[in-house]
């Protein structure tokens, strides 16, 4: 776990910015997990961390009108009266070795949000939990999610802010497609219906359309 990141990394080489400059180093939960995994298991490990983080954030918000939603593929959103935005991001990378491992990094805004458009924190929704409390709750959930990745995927699906929405998916090759997000399959791929075509998307940036 880190108090502050000087080289935080997001998807597609983007920077991940934490909120340490805005106050206490406990403003954000910045943590990475090194988990044994083959390439085929990597998405399950990332889903387990995402689901555990979702459960921990929901516990922190107990009694609040806000709720945590999952945006495919790797964001957690906070939605409530007068507040909406990105709460957390998850990034996983395979590291070659014997055995191979996947490193899953999580950045979650606890006491404050960084000065980035659309970023929100648990505290802004009325949660009084500390960074260490959120981490403890996350760890409580993580073992169960790792042991049962199907359960983790079910919980992310139940909390999905993407399924059923009109979306635009921007793909790694520079192309994009628009359609309705129908489902997240067992491999974690997003099923998008566009006209008479159905496509299963392994990776891409999703923009929720009105």
BAZAMI-478919 format. One record per atom (N, C-alpha, C): x, y, z; atom name; residue in one letter. Coordinates in Angstrom, 3 decimals, decimal comma. Example, Ala and Ser with C-alpha at 12.3 -4.5 7.8 and 13.67 -1.06 7.14 Angstrom:
2
13,190  -5,690  7,800  N  A;
12,300  -4,500  7,800  CA  A;
13,200  -3,300  7,800  C  A;
12,850  -2,250  7,080  N  S;
13,670  -1,060  7,140  CA  S;
12,900  0,030  7,870  C  S;
! end
This chain:
210
0,856  -1,191  0,000  N  X;
0,000  0,000  0,000  CA  X;
0,890  1,238  0,000  C  X;
0,457  2,280  -0,680  N  X;
1,228  3,522  -0,762  CA  X;
0,418  4,683  -0,205  C  X;
1,137  5,656  0,369  N  X;
0,489  6,896  0,805  CA  X;
0,292  7,856  -0,361  C  X;
1,175  7,770  -1,350  N  X;
1,130  8,685  -2,489  CA  X;
1,830  8,028  -3,663  C  X;
1,308  8,232  -4,859  N  X;
1,922  7,704  -6,079  CA  X;
2,535  8,845  -6,882  C  X;
3,781  8,634  -7,298  N  X;
4,406  9,615  -8,181  CA  X;
4,405  9,153  -9,624  C  X;
4,051  7,882  -9,844  N  X;
4,015  7,356  -11,208  CA  X;
2,828  6,412  -11,351  C  X;
1,672  6,833  -10,829  N  X;
0,477  6,003  -10,921  CA  X;
0,092  5,758  -12,372  C  X;
-0,358  4,544  -12,649  N  X;
-0,656  4,163  -14,028  CA  X;
-2,081  3,650  -14,139  C  X;
-2,775  4,108  -15,183  N  X;
-4,107  3,627  -15,483  CA  X;
-4,098  2,811  -16,767  C  X;
-5,297  2,554  -17,280  N  X;
-5,400  1,763  -18,507  CA  X;
-4,806  2,520  -19,688  C  X;
-4,262  1,738  -20,646  N  X;
-3,735  2,262  -21,906  CA  X;
-2,642  3,315  -21,670  C  X;
-1,859  3,117  -20,589  N  X;
-0,748  4,005  -20,319  CA  X;
-1,116  5,353  -19,737  C  X;
-2,392  5,543  -19,386  N  X;
-2,791  6,823  -18,799  CA  X;
-2,275  6,948  -17,364  C  X;
-2,212  8,185  -16,876  N  X;
-1,811  8,418  -15,495  CA  X;
-2,979  8,187  -14,556  C  X;
-2,661  7,621  -13,371  N  X;
-3,643  7,588  -12,290  CA  X;
-3,197  8,636  -11,285  C  X;
-4,059  9,572  -10,971  N  X;
-3,720  10,675  -10,077  CA  X;
-4,412  10,445  -8,742  C  X;
-3,650  10,521  -7,641  N  X;
-4,285  10,404  -6,332  CA  X;
-4,490  11,784  -5,729  C  X;
-5,084  11,808  -4,536  N  X;
-5,487  13,080  -3,936  CA  X;
-4,559  13,520  -2,818  C  X;
-3,344  12,971  -2,747  N  X;
-2,458  13,291  -1,622  CA  X;
-2,142  14,777  -1,551  C  X;
-2,062  15,427  -2,692  N  X;
-1,757  16,856  -2,691  CA  X;
-2,866  17,702  -2,102  C  X;
-4,056  17,094  -1,957  N  X;
-5,203  17,853  -1,451  CA  X;
-5,366  17,730  0,061  C  X;
-4,480  16,962  0,729  N  X;
-4,646  16,799  2,174  CA  X;
-3,905  15,592  2,685  C  X;
-4,567  14,831  3,553  N  X;
-3,960  13,685  4,221  CA  X;
-3,555  12,607  3,229  C  X;
-2,459  11,866  3,520  N  X;
-2,121  10,721  2,677  CA  X;
-3,180  9,630  2,729  C  X;
-4,101  9,706  3,702  N  X;
-5,190  8,732  3,768  CA  X;
-6,340  9,094  2,835  C  X;
-6,148  10,118  2,014  N  X;
-7,222  10,534  1,116  CA  X;
-7,617  9,429  0,157  C  X;
-6,638  8,624  -0,278  N  X;
-6,904  7,566  -1,260  CA  X;
-6,349  6,241  -0,775  C  X;
-7,046  5,168  -1,107  N  X;
-6,532  3,818  -0,888  CA  X;
-5,808  3,397  -2,161  C  X;
-4,495  3,238  -2,074  N  X;
-3,649  2,898  -3,214  CA  X;
-2,956  1,588  -2,876  C  X;
-3,383  0,499  -3,501  N  X;
-2,895  -0,813  -3,092  CA  X;
-2,772  -1,723  -4,305  C  X;
-1,761  -2,584  -4,274  N  X;
-1,572  -3,583  -5,337  CA  X;
-1,483  -4,971  -4,714  C  X;
-2,095  -5,935  -5,385  N  X;
-2,079  -7,327  -4,937  CA  X;
-1,317  -8,164  -5,962  C  X;
-0,390  -8,986  -5,482  N  X;
0,382  -9,891  -6,336  CA  X;
-0,195  -11,284  -6,142  C  X;
-0,873  -11,787  -7,169  N  X;
-1,651  -13,014  -7,044  CA  X;
-1,212  -14,048  -8,088  C  X;
-0,911  -15,295  -7,685  N  X;
-0,580  -16,327  -8,669  CA  X;
-1,715  -16,478  -9,668  C  X;
-1,372  -16,543  -10,953  N  X;
-2,415  -16,658  -11,977  CA  X;
-1,793  -16,965  -13,329  C  X;
-2,470  -17,781  -14,096  N  X;
-2,148  -17,928  -15,505  CA  X;
-2,821  -16,795  -16,263  C  X;
-2,493  -16,673  -17,547  N  X;
-3,137  -15,647  -18,369  CA  X;
-4,648  -15,834  -18,355  C  X;
-5,096  -17,084  -18,413  N  X;
-6,535  -17,358  -18,453  CA  X;
-7,229  -16,964  -17,162  C  X;
-6,483  -16,923  -16,060  N  X;
-7,089  -16,602  -14,769  CA  X;
-6,997  -15,125  -14,408  C  X;
-6,267  -14,354  -15,202  N  X;
-5,985  -12,965  -14,837  CA  X;
-7,259  -12,142  -14,683  C  X;
-8,222  -12,310  -15,604  N  X;
-9,438  -11,494  -15,513  CA  X;
-10,249  -11,860  -14,280  C  X;
-10,185  -13,143  -13,844  N  X;
-10,872  -13,540  -12,615  CA  X;
-10,272  -12,849  -11,405  C  X;
-8,945  -12,707  -11,381  N  X;
-8,293  -12,049  -10,247  CA  X;
-8,690  -10,568  -10,196  C  X;
-8,710  -9,917  -11,360  N  X;
-9,114  -8,511  -11,399  CA  X;
-10,571  -8,354  -10,971  C  X;
-11,435  -9,284  -11,418  N  X;
-12,844  -9,221  -11,024  CA  X;
-12,998  -9,402  -9,522  C  X;
-12,178  -10,275  -8,929  N  X;
-12,258  -10,510  -7,485  CA  X;
-11,903  -9,244  -6,715  C  X;
-10,847  -8,548  -7,130  N  X;
-10,458  -7,310  -6,452  CA  X;
-11,542  -6,249  -6,632  C  X;
-12,094  -6,144  -7,851  N  X;
-13,154  -5,161  -8,099  CA  X;
-14,376  -5,426  -7,227  C  X;
-14,783  -6,706  -7,146  N  X;
-15,965  -7,055  -6,359  CA  X;
-15,727  -6,820  -4,871  C  X;
-14,521  -7,133  -4,397  N  X;
-14,210  -6,906  -2,991  CA  X;
-14,188  -5,411  -2,674  C  X;
-13,640  -4,609  -3,600  N  X;
-13,624  -3,160  -3,403  CA  X;
-15,038  -2,590  -3,415  C  X;
-15,882  -3,121  -4,296  N  X;
-17,272  -2,674  -4,347  CA  X;
-17,966  -2,947  -3,016  C  X;
-17,747  -4,160  -2,469  N  X;
-18,382  -4,513  -1,194  CA  X;
-17,865  -3,634  -0,063  C  X;
-16,551  -3,353  -0,066  N  X;
-15,973  -2,524  0,986  CA  X;
-16,510  -1,099  0,918  C  X;
-16,611  -0,562  -0,286  N  X;
-17,133  0,792  -0,450  CA  X;
-18,604  0,857  -0,042  C  X;
-19,371  -0,184  -0,385  N  X;
-20,781  -0,222  -0,002  CA  X;
-20,919  -0,249  1,517  C  X;
-20,017  -0,972  2,200  N  X;
-20,054  -1,008  3,664  CA  X;
-19,750  0,368  4,236  C  X;
-18,784  1,069  3,632  N  X;
-18,455  2,411  4,093  CA  X;
-19,634  3,358  3,938  C  X;
-20,469  3,105  2,938  N  X;
-21,611  3,977  2,641  CA  X;
-22,890  3,541  3,339  C  X;
-22,806  2,545  4,220  N  X;
-23,991  2,053  4,909  CA  X;
-24,706  3,204  5,605  C  X;
-25,975  3,359  5,277  N  X;
-26,756  4,468  5,837  CA  X;
-26,795  5,692  4,949  C  X;
-25,971  5,703  3,902  N  X;
-25,975  6,822  2,959  CA  X;
-26,955  6,517  1,832  C  X;
-27,405  7,557  1,155  N  X;
-28,308  7,366  0,016  CA  X;
-27,540  7,036  -1,257  C  X;
-26,216  7,115  -1,204  N  X;
-25,399  6,843  -2,395  CA  X;
-25,147  5,341  -2,529  C  X;
-24,860  4,917  -3,747  N  X;
-24,521  3,516  -3,978  CA  X;
-23,348  3,424  -4,943  C  X;
-22,670  2,278  -4,886  N  X;
-21,528  2,026  -5,753  CA  X;
-21,981  1,154  -6,911  C  X;
-21,612  1,552  -8,118  N  X;
-21,948  0,801  -9,314  CA  X;
-20,664  0,432  -10,052  C  X;
-20,742  -0,614  -10,860  N  X;
-19,577  -1,085  -11,615  CA  X;
-19,722  -0,685  -13,078  C  X;
-18,700  -0,040  -13,598  N  X;
-18,669  0,315  -15,010  CA  X;
-17,642  -0,552  -15,712  C  X;
-18,088  -1,291  -16,728  N  X;
-17,175  -2,159  -17,451  CA  X;
-16,135  -1,319  -18,170  C  X;
-14,831  -1,739  -18,198  N  X;
-14,347  -2,992  -17,630  CA  X;
-13,767  -2,897  -16,234  C  X;
-13,403  -1,703  -15,749  N  X;
-12,595  -1,705  -14,520  CA  X;
-12,784  -0,490  -13,618  C  X;
-13,941  0,165  -13,689  N  X;
-14,172  1,335  -12,846  CA  X;
-15,299  1,068  -11,856  C  X;
-15,244  1,744  -10,716  N  X;
-16,358  1,802  -9,788  CA  X;
-16,863  3,237  -9,774  C  X;
-18,173  3,401  -9,876  N  X;
-18,811  4,710  -9,892  CA  X;
-19,605  4,899  -8,613  C  X;
-19,730  6,147  -8,203  N  X;
-20,549  6,495  -7,055  CA  X;
-21,736  7,298  -7,563  C  X;
-22,934  6,869  -7,174  N  X;
-24,144  7,547  -7,619  CA  X;
-25,050  7,801  -6,422  C  X;
-25,512  9,037  -6,307  N  X;
-26,407  9,379  -5,222  CA  X;
-26,965  10,769  -5,414  C  X;
-27,807  11,237  -4,492  N  X;
-28,396  12,571  -4,620  CA  X;
-27,304  13,647  -4,671  C  X;
-27,239  14,343  -5,778  N  X;
-26,281  15,437  -5,914  CA  X;
-24,845  15,020  -6,110  C  X;
-24,589  13,727  -6,306  N  X;
-23,207  13,276  -6,492  CA  X;
-23,167  12,122  -7,489  C  X;
-22,213  12,171  -8,393  N  X;
-22,028  11,084  -9,350  CA  X;
-20,637  11,228  -9,944  C  X;
-19,935  10,128  -10,058  N  X;
-18,609  10,189  -10,664  CA  X;
-17,809  8,941  -10,387  C  X;
-16,541  8,983  -10,792  N  X;
-15,664  7,832  -10,663  CA  X;
-15,064  7,771  -9,264  C  X;
-15,267  6,645  -8,609  N  X;
-14,766  6,417  -7,267  CA  X;
-13,450  5,650  -7,265  C  X;
-13,313  4,674  -8,174  N  X;
-12,143  3,800  -8,134  CA  X;
-11,847  3,242  -9,511  C  X;
-10,601  2,817  -9,683  N  X;
-10,186  2,133  -10,900  CA  X;
-9,322  0,947  -10,538  C  X;
-9,399  -0,089  -11,361  N  X;
-8,627  -1,320  -11,159  CA  X;
-7,841  -1,603  -12,420  C  X;
-6,593  -2,005  -12,264  N  X;
-5,748  -2,340  -13,413  CA  X;
-4,993  -3,623  -13,106  C  X;
-4,986  -4,570  -14,047  N  X;
-4,256  -5,819  -13,845  CA  X;
-3,232  -6,020  -14,945  C  X;
-2,090  -6,617  -14,556  N  X;
-1,023  -6,914  -15,497  CA  X;
-0,416  -8,270  -15,169  C  X;
-0,161  -9,050  -16,205  N  X;
0,530  -10,334  -16,041  CA  X;
2,029  -10,072  -15,934  C  X;
2,667  -10,741  -14,977  N  X;
4,116  -10,679  -14,816  CA  X;
4,660  -12,083  -15,045  C  X;
5,496  -12,253  -16,075  N  X;
6,033  -13,569  -16,394  CA  X;
6,907  -14,086  -15,256  C  X;
6,898  -15,397  -15,098  N  X;
7,728  -16,019  -14,080  CA  X;
7,275  -17,435  -13,844  C  X;
7,890  -18,092  -12,895  N  X;
7,529  -19,453  -12,522  CA  X;
7,175  -19,488  -11,044  C  X;
5,901  -19,451  -10,683  N  X;
4,748  -19,380  -11,580  CA  X;
4,475  -17,943  -12,026  C  X;
3,688  -17,782  -13,101  N  X;
3,290  -16,431  -13,491  CA  X;
2,366  -15,844  -12,430  C  X;
2,352  -14,528  -12,340  N  X;
1,463  -13,858  -11,389  CA  X;
0,750  -12,729  -12,112  C  X;
-0,353  -12,304  -11,517  N  X;
-1,015  -11,098  -11,991  CA  X;
-0,950  -10,082  -10,856  C  X;
-0,558  -8,867  -11,189  N  X;
-0,553  -7,771  -10,225  CA  X;
-1,801  -6,936  -10,489  C  X;
-2,651  -6,842  -9,498  N  X;
-3,899  -6,085  -9,621  CA  X;
-3,788  -4,843  -8,741  C  X;
-3,813  -3,682  -9,363  N  X;
-3,720  -2,423  -8,639  CA  X;
-5,083  -1,770  -8,498  C  X;
-5,313  -1,165  -7,348  N  X;
-6,573  -0,489  -7,062  CA  X;
-6,283  0,911  -6,539  C  X;
-6,972  1,900  -7,074  N  X;
-6,964  3,246  -6,520  CA  X;
-8,396  3,644  -6,205  C  X;
-8,683  3,940  -4,942  N  X;
-10,046  4,261  -4,517  CA  X;
-10,012  5,543  -3,692  C  X;
-10,848  6,506  -4,054  N  X;
-10,892  7,802  -3,372  CA  X;
-11,705  7,674  -2,084  C  X;
-11,042  7,870  -0,957  N  X;
-11,696  7,680  0,336  CA  X;
-12,085  9,026  0,955  C  X;
-11,114  9,779  1,442  N  X;
-11,411  11,034  2,140  CA  X;
-11,497  12,230  1,210  C  X;
-10,891  12,113  0,025  N  X;
-10,911  13,218  -0,937  CA  X;
-10,716  12,657  -2,331  C  X;
-11,119  13,434  -3,316  N  X;
-10,944  13,048  -4,713  CA  X;
-9,871  13,922  -5,334  C  X;
-9,114  13,383  -6,302  N  X;
-8,117  14,209  -6,980  CA  X;
-8,792  15,273  -7,838  C  X;
-8,058  16,310  -8,216  N  X;
-8,651  17,383  -9,029  CA  X;
-8,766  16,983  -10,492  C  X;
-9,510  15,923  -10,723  N  X;
-9,740  15,412  -12,066  CA  X;
-11,233  15,477  -12,363  C  X;
-11,628  15,824  -13,591  N  X;
-13,054  15,893  -13,919  CA  X;
-13,758  14,573  -13,623  C  X;
-14,873  14,653  -12,895  N  X;
-15,691  13,475  -12,654  CA  X;
-15,244  12,592  -11,512  C  X;
-14,179  12,947  -10,791  N  X;
-13,713  12,129  -9,668  CA  X;
-14,489  12,488  -8,411  C  X;
-14,883  11,457  -7,637  N  X;
-15,614  11,666  -6,389  CA  X;
-15,021  10,764  -5,309  C  X;
-15,347  11,049  -4,059  N  X;
-14,831  10,267  -2,945  CA  X;
-15,969  9,754  -2,070  C  X;
-15,634  8,758  -1,236  N  X;
-16,614  8,243  -0,277  CA  X;
-17,050  9,345  0,690  C  X;
-16,102  10,177  1,116  N  X;
-16,430  11,232  2,076  CA  X;
-17,448  12,213  1,513  C  X;
-17,389  12,461  0,204  N  X;
-18,346  13,387  -0,406  CA  X;
-19,766  12,855  -0,342  C  X;
-19,905  11,534  -0,180  N  X;
-21,236  10,933  -0,057  CA  X;
-21,622  10,720  1,398  C  X;
-20,808  11,245  2,308  N  X;
-21,154  11,168  3,720  CA  X;
-20,501  10,049  4,490  C  X;
-19,631  9,254  3,860  N  X;
-18,966  8,158  4,556  CA  X;
-17,856  8,700  5,447  C  X;
-17,745  8,174  6,665  N  X;
-16,712  8,622  7,583  CA  X;
-15,595  7,622  7,767  C  X;
-15,582  6,552  6,962  N  X;
-14,588  5,491  7,118  CA  X;
-13,197  5,987  6,747  C  X;
-12,194  5,453  7,429  N  X;
-10,804  5,770  7,103  CA  X;
-10,304  4,849  5,996  C  X;
-9,168  5,209  5,442  N  X;
-8,534  4,381  4,424  CA  X;
-8,282  2,970  4,954  C  X;
-7,745  2,864  6,182  N  X;
-7,406  1,552  6,720  CA  X;
-8,646  0,708  6,977  C  X;
-9,739  1,342  7,357  N  X;
-10,991  0,590  7,538  CA  X;
-11,474  0,036  6,210  C  X;
-11,431  0,852  5,157  N  X;
-11,866  0,375  3,841  CA  X;
-10,974  -0,776  3,380  C  X;
-9,658  -0,680  3,608  N  X;
-8,753  -1,764  3,241  CA  X;
-9,077  -3,035  4,017  C  X;
-9,339  -2,922  5,314  N  X;
-9,666  -4,101  6,120  CA  X;
-10,930  -4,785  5,596  C  X;
-11,948  -3,984  5,253  N  X;
-13,179  -4,571  4,712  CA  X;
-12,928  -5,229  3,362  C  X;
-12,088  -4,594  2,545  N  X;
-11,742  -5,165  1,243  CA  X;
-11,069  -6,524  1,427  C  X;
-10,120  -6,603  2,367  N  X;
-9,412  -7,864  2,603  CA  X;
-10,351  -8,942  3,130  C  X;
-11,334  -8,546  3,941  N  X;
-12,331  -9,505  4,422  CA  X;
-13,056  -10,176  3,260  C  X;
-13,356  -9,394  2,237  N  X;
-14,119  -9,897  1,089  CA  X;
-13,245  -10,607  0,065  C  X;
-11,968  -10,217  -0,019  N  X;
-11,145  -10,653  -1,140  CA  X;
-10,939  -12,154  -1,172  C  X;
-10,694  -12,767  -0,018  N  X;
-10,483  -14,216  -0,006  CA  X;
-11,667  -14,974  -0,574  C  X;
-12,876  -14,555  -0,207  N  X;
-14,077  -15,219  -0,706  CA  X;
-14,238  -15,013  -2,210  C  X;
-13,915  -13,813  -2,678  N  X;
-14,051  -13,525  -4,111  CA  X;
-13,020  -14,300  -4,929  C  X;
-11,811  -14,444  -4,387  N  X;
-10,786  -15,217  -5,091  CA  X;
-11,153  -16,695  -5,143  C  X;
-11,766  -17,193  -4,076  N  X;
-12,149  -18,603  -4,018  CA  X;
-13,328  -18,911  -4,922  C  X;
-14,135  -17,891  -5,222  N  X;
-15,342  -18,100  -6,030  CA  X;
-15,471  -16,959  -7,041  C  X;
-14,645  -16,996  -8,117  N  X;
-14,691  -15,890  -9,084  CA  X;
-16,047  -15,742  -9,762  C  X;
-16,807  -16,849  -9,877  N  X;
-18,139  -16,740  -10,473  CA  X;
-19,026  -15,850  -9,616  C  X;
-18,876  -15,977  -8,300  N  X;
-19,649  -15,115  -7,393  CA  X;
-19,239  -13,656  -7,578  C  X;
-17,926  -13,428  -7,701  N  X;
-17,445  -12,054  -7,894  CA  X;
-18,052  -11,454  -9,152  C  X;
-18,091  -12,227  -10,226  N  X;
-18,670  -11,718  -11,475  CA  X;
-20,165  -11,468  -11,334  C  X;
-20,859  -12,337  -10,609  N  X;
-22,295  -12,119  -10,387  CA  X;
-22,538  -10,821  -9,635  C  X;
-21,694  -10,547  -8,637  N  X;
-21,891  -9,332  -7,849  CA  X;
-21,594  -8,078  -8,672  C  X;
-20,565  -8,167  -9,526  N  X;
-20,280  -7,036  -10,403  CA  X;
-21,403  -6,836  -11,416  C  X;
-21,934  -7,945  -11,920  N  X;
-23,042  -7,827  -12,879  CA  X;
-24,271  -7,204  -12,215  C  X;
-24,572  -7,644  -10,982  N  X;
-25,743  -7,109  -10,280  CA  X;
-25,608  -5,614  -10,029  C  X;
-24,379  -5,141  -9,881  N  X;
-24,139  -3,724  -9,622  CA  X;
-23,777  -2,956  -10,885  C  X;
-23,936  -3,584  -12,046  N  X;
-23,463  -2,968  -13,288  CA  X;
-24,246  -1,712  -13,648  C  X;
-23,486  -0,665  -13,966  N  X;
-24,081  0,557  -14,507  CA  X;
-24,034  0,550  -16,023  C  X;
-23,475  -0,518  -16,610  N  X;
-23,267  -0,580  -18,057  CA  X;
-24,314  -1,432  -18,764  C  X;
-24,672  -2,575  -18,173  N  X;
-25,634  -3,475  -18,815  CA  X;
-26,975  -2,764  -19,003  C  X;
-27,496  -2,862  -20,221  N  X;
-28,769  -2,232  -20,551  CA  X;
-28,647  -0,809  -21,046  C  X;
-27,430  -0,252  -21,031  N  X;
-27,228  1,130  -21,454  CA  X;
-26,836  1,205  -22,922  C  X;
-27,194  2,326  -23,554  N  X;
-26,604  2,655  -24,848  CA  X;
-25,170  3,093  -24,598  C  X;
-24,246  2,480  -25,321  N  X;
-22,830  2,755  -25,078  CA  X;
-22,089  2,968  -26,390  C  X;
-20,986  3,679  -26,275  N  X;
-19,996  3,700  -27,346  CA  X;
-18,727  3,075  -26,795  C  X;
-18,207  2,091  -27,522  N  X;
-16,997  1,405  -27,095  CA  X;
-15,867  1,807  -28,036  C  X;
-14,835  2,421  -27,469  N  X;
-13,667  2,816  -28,239  CA  X;
-12,622  1,731  -28,089  C  X;
-12,260  1,116  -29,217  N  X;
-11,389  -0,048  -29,219  CA  X;
-9,924  0,353  -29,356  C  X;
-9,041  -0,603  -29,024  N  X;
-7,608  -0,316  -29,019  CA  X;
-7,067  0,028  -30,400  C  X;
-7,741  -0,437  -31,461  N  X;
-7,245  -0,163  -32,819  CA  X;
-7,695  1,197  -33,355  C  X;
-8,352  1,997  -32,507  N  X;
-8,790  3,332  -32,915  CA  X;
-10,203  3,393  -33,453  C  X;
-10,834  2,240  -33,676  N  X;
-12,217  2,223  -34,139  CA  X;
-13,158  2,245  -32,936  C  X;
-14,430  2,445  -33,211  N  X;
-15,421  2,434  -32,144  CA  X;
-16,724  1,845  -32,661  C  X;
-17,579  1,454  -31,748  N  X;
-18,905  0,974  -32,128  CA  X;
-19,905  1,439  -31,096  C  X;
-21,153  1,607  -31,539  N  X;
-22,228  2,000  -30,638  CA  X;
-23,305  0,930  -30,642  C  X;
-23,917  0,739  -29,502  N  X;
-24,979  -0,238  -29,402  CA  X;
-25,480  -0,317  -27,974  C  X;
-26,173  -1,392  -27,678  N  X;
-26,706  -1,618  -26,341  CA  X;
-25,871  -2,694  -25,663  C  X;
-25,378  -2,396  -24,475  N  X;
-24,626  -3,381  -23,698  CA  X;
-25,612  -4,400  -23,137  C  X;
-25,531  -5,624  -23,629  N  X;
-26,529  -6,631  -23,282  CA  X;
-26,142  -7,483  -22,079  C  X;
-24,840  -7,781  -21,969  N  X;
-24,441  -8,773  -20,970  CA  X;
-22,938  -8,731  -20,776  C  X;
-22,477  -9,272  -19,662  N  X;
-21,062  -9,544  -19,425  CA  X;
-20,943  -11,052  -19,298  C  X;
-20,182  -11,680  -20,196  N  X;
-20,156  -13,140  -20,214  CA  X;
-19,216  -13,700  -19,152  C  X;
-19,128  -15,027  -19,088  N  X;
-18,343  -15,690  -18,060  CA  X;
-16,869  -15,398  -18,131  C  X;
-16,383  -14,942  -19,282  N  X;
-14,973  -14,587  -19,441  CA  X;
-14,734  -13,101  -19,185  C  X;
-15,789  -12,382  -18,776  N  X;
-15,643  -10,963  -18,489  CA  X;
-15,766  -10,065  -19,697  C  X;
-16,149  -10,619  -20,852  N  X;
-16,277  -9,810  -22,062  CA  X;
-17,645  -9,128  -22,092  C  X;
-17,683  -7,941  -22,689  N  X;
-18,929  -7,188  -22,813  CA  X;
-19,606  -7,545  -24,130  C  X;
-20,857  -7,962  -24,056  N  X;
-21,646  -8,277  -25,237  CA  X;
-22,439  -7,039  -25,630  C  X;
-22,155  -6,526  -26,843  N  X;
-22,810  -5,319  -27,337  CA  X;
-23,609  -5,661  -28,582  C  X;
-24,874  -5,272  -28,585  N  X;
-25,743  -5,475  -29,734  CA  X;
-25,808  -4,178  -30,528  C  X;
-25,416  -4,239  -31,805  N  X;
-25,413  -3,063  -32,673  CA  X;
-26,112  -3,431  -33,966  C  X;
-27,360  -2,964  -34,116  N  X;
-28,147  -3,372  -35,272  CA  X;
-28,411  -4,868  -35,200  C  X;
-28,016  -5,584  -36,252  N  X;
-28,193  -7,030  -36,252  CA  X;
-26,928  -7,764  -35,820  C  X;
-25,919  -7,010  -35,439  N  X;
-24,658  -7,631  -35,034  CA  X;
-24,557  -7,693  -33,513  C  X;
-23,928  -8,746  -33,044  N  X;
-23,563  -8,844  -31,640  CA  X;
-22,058  -9,050  -31,557  C  X;
-21,415  -8,259  -30,749  N  X;
-19,972  -8,347  -30,621  CA  X;
-19,598  -8,571  -29,164  C  X;
-18,577  -9,402  -28,954  N  X;
-18,033  -9,628  -27,622  CA  X;
-16,719  -8,858  -27,526  C  X;
-16,655  -7,920  -26,593  N  X;
-15,529  -7,014  -26,487  CA  X;
-14,637  -7,442  -25,326  C  X;
-13,371  -7,705  -25,641  N  X;
-12,410  -8,084  -24,598  CA  X;
-11,878  -6,867  -23,850  C  X;
-11,626  -5,788  -24,576  N  X;
-11,033  -4,603  -23,955  CA  X;
-11,447  -3,369  -24,743  C  X;
-11,651  -2,284  -24,050  N  X;
-12,019  -1,035  -24,699  CA  X;
-12,498  -0,032  -23,670  C  X;
-12,624  1,210  -24,088  N  X;
-13,161  2,263  -23,241  CA  X;
-14,647  2,408  -23,514  C  X;
-15,449  2,351  -22,473  N  X;
-16,900  2,474  -22,622  CA  X;
-17,355  3,864  -22,219  C  X;
-18,149  4,476  -23,075  N  X;
-18,785  5,755  -22,767  CA  X;
-20,285  5,511  -22,698  C  X;
-20,877  5,821  -21,552  N  X;
-22,310  5,665  -21,402  CA  X;
-23,017  6,807  -22,128  C  X;
-23,935  6,453  -23,019  N  X;
-24,671  7,451  -23,798  CA  X;
-26,056  7,638  -23,200  C  X;
-26,628  8,789  -23,427  N  X;
-27,990  9,029  -22,938  CA  X;
-28,992  8,312  -23,823  C  X;
! end
